[in-house]
Amino acid sequence: MAMKTVLLIDDDNVFLLTIGVRLKSMGYTVYAAKDAVNAISAVRKNNPDVVVLDVSLPAGDGFMVAERLQNLISTAATPIIFVTASEKPGLRERAMKVGAVAFLNKPFDATTLADAIESALSPGDNWRPQAYAVKRA
């Protein structure tokens, strides 16, 4: 089985480092981008199996990135998992409207994200996009 690739798109260096190291230890190939502009080029360059996308980014936002990915033939079917530290109402619903397969509120542990990634990569016959309702403790 080939290693699956994950593209992390987030402007938080600590998030990129900690989650990236953990996902690599789980066998994923991990790439990273820190803003909306670099996110699109990183997707084109690395052709990830799944994208983990922060809602708030410099040079645009995660919703703009998701819409652009949905409009590219090469990435239209790539699963997108949204992550955010924001508590702004309506973000989950907006993420689902632009095609997210999951929505996670920060902070969360790497295992929760890995579960969402595995679900996105192994949809099965009866799979439907799900929002992981992860609440802060």
C-alpha positions as CSV (number, residue, x, y, z in Angstrom):
1,M,0.0,0.0,0.0
2,A,1.4,3.4,-1.0
3,M,1.9,6.0,1.6
4,K,-1.0,8.5,1.7
5,T,-0.2,12.2,1.5
6,V,-1.7,14.9,3.6
7,L,-1.4,18.6,3.0
8,L,-1.7,20.7,6.1
9,I,-2.7,24.3,5.4
10,D,-2.4,26.5,8.5
11,D,-0.6,29.7,9.5
12,D,0.2,28.3,12.9
13,N,3.8,27.0,13.0
14,V,3.2,25.0,16.2
15,F,0.2,23.3,14.7
16,L,2.1,22.4,11.5
17,L,5.0,21.0,13.4
18,T,3.2,19.0,16.1
19,I,0.5,17.6,13.9
20,G,2.9,17.1,11.0
21,V,5.3,15.1,13.2
22,R,2.5,13.0,14.6
23,L,1.0,12.2,11.2
24,K,4.4,11.3,9.8
25,S,4.9,8.9,12.7
26,M,1.6,7.3,11.7
27,G,3.0,6.7,8.2
28,Y,1.6,9.6,6.2
29,T,3.7,11.8,3.9
30,V,3.0,15.3,5.0
31,Y,3.3,18.6,3.2
32,A,2.5,22.1,4.5
33,A,1.5,25.5,3.3
34,K,1.0,28.6,5.4
35,D,-1.3,30.8,3.4
36,A,-4.0,30.6,0.8
37,V,-1.8,31.5,-2.2
38,N,0.8,28.8,-1.3
39,A,-2.0,26.3,-0.5
40,I,-3.1,26.2,-4.2
41,S,0.4,25.8,-5.5
42,A,1.2,23.1,-2.9
43,V,-1.9,21.2,-3.9
44,R,-1.0,21.3,-7.5
45,K,2.6,20.3,-6.8
46,N,2.0,17.5,-4.3
47,N,-1.4,16.1,-5.3
48,P,-2.4,15.2,-1.7
49,D,-4.8,12.4,-0.9
50,V,-6.5,14.7,1.7
51,V,-6.2,18.4,2.7
52,V,-6.4,19.7,6.2
53,L,-7.4,23.3,5.9
54,D,-7.6,26.1,8.5
55,V,-10.5,28.5,8.1
56,S,-8.4,31.6,8.8
57,L,-5.4,32.1,6.5
58,P,-3.3,35.0,5.3
59,A,-3.9,36.0,1.6
60,G,-7.4,34.6,1.6
61,D,-9.3,32.1,3.7
62,G,-9.9,28.4,3.8
63,F,-13.3,28.8,2.2
64,M,-11.7,30.4,-0.9
65,V,-9.1,27.7,-1.0
66,A,-11.8,25.0,-0.8
67,E,-13.8,26.6,-3.6
68,R,-10.8,26.8,-5.8
69,L,-9.9,23.1,-5.2
70,Q,-13.5,22.1,-5.9
71,N,-13.3,23.9,-9.3
72,L,-10.1,22.2,-10.4
73,I,-10.6,18.9,-12.1
74,S,-7.5,17.4,-10.6
75,T,-8.6,18.2,-7.0
76,A,-12.4,18.3,-7.1
77,A,-12.7,14.9,-5.4
78,T,-9.9,15.5,-2.8
79,P,-11.3,15.3,0.7
80,I,-11.0,18.5,2.7
81,I,-11.0,18.5,6.5
82,F,-11.5,22.0,8.0
83,V,-9.9,23.0,11.3
84,T,-10.4,26.2,13.2
85,A,-9.8,27.9,16.6
86,S,-12.6,30.3,15.8
87,E,-15.9,30.1,17.6
88,K,-17.7,32.2,15.1
89,P,-21.2,30.9,14.4
90,G,-21.9,29.2,11.0
91,L,-18.4,28.1,10.2
92,R,-19.2,24.4,10.3
93,E,-22.2,24.9,8.0
94,R,-20.3,27.0,5.6
95,A,-17.5,24.4,5.5
96,M,-20.0,21.7,4.7
97,K,-21.4,23.8,1.9
98,V,-18.0,24.1,0.2
99,G,-17.5,20.3,0.4
100,A,-15.8,19.6,3.7
101,V,-15.8,15.9,4.8
102,A,-15.1,16.9,8.4
103,F,-14.8,20.0,10.7
104,L,-12.7,20.0,13.8
105,N,-12.5,22.7,16.4
106,K,-9.0,23.4,17.8
107,P,-7.6,22.3,20.1
108,F,-7.9,18.6,19.2
109,D,-5.4,15.7,19.5
110,A,-3.7,14.1,16.5
111,T,-5.6,10.9,17.0
112,T,-8.9,12.8,16.3
113,L,-7.5,14.2,13.2
114,A,-6.0,10.8,12.1
115,D,-9.5,9.3,12.6
116,A,-11.0,12.0,10.4
117,I,-8.3,11.4,7.7
118,E,-8.8,7.7,7.8
119,S,-12.5,8.1,7.4
120,A,-12.0,10.5,4.5
121,L,-9.5,8.1,2.8
122,S,-11.6,5.0,3.3
123,P,-15.2,6.1,2.5
124,G,-16.7,2.7,1.9
125,D,-20.0,2.1,0.1
126,N,-22.3,3.9,2.4
127,W,-20.0,6.8,3.3
128,R,-21.2,10.3,3.6
129,P,-19.3,13.5,4.6
130,Q,-19.5,14.0,8.4
131,A,-18.7,16.8,10.6
132,Y,-16.8,15.7,13.7
133,A,-18.4,17.8,16.4
134,V,-15.3,18.2,18.5
135,K,-16.1,20.6,21.4
136,R,-13.5,22.2,23.6
137,A,-13.4,20.8,27.1
